Amino acid sequence: MNDNPLMRRLKFRAWHRGTREADYTVGGFFERYHATWNEEQIAWFERFMDEQDADIIGWALGTIPVPDEWKGPMMDQFLKLDFVKIEN
């Protein structure tokens, strides 16, 4: 990934969302899964980065419904939240 400018940019954007909650959620998702993504999945994540933190966190917590345009395997994987490390 270090030699891929797109993936470096996406990693930065994933970890610098603007809120700590979104950083951990989106950044953790990127860290856990990015190495397995194909071009279509990378394009999905790149579009996902344009969404508002409040919406992303709302979808993740189930407090607002996921819009139809985002439903699918990538969102299903994101909603599992099994990639978020809880530190004490």
Secondary structure, DSSP 8 states (H G I E B T S, - for coil): -TT-HHHHHHHHHHH-SSSHHHHHHHHHHHHHHGGG--HHHHHHHHHHTTS-HHHHHHHHHTSS---GGG-SHHHHHHHT-TT-----
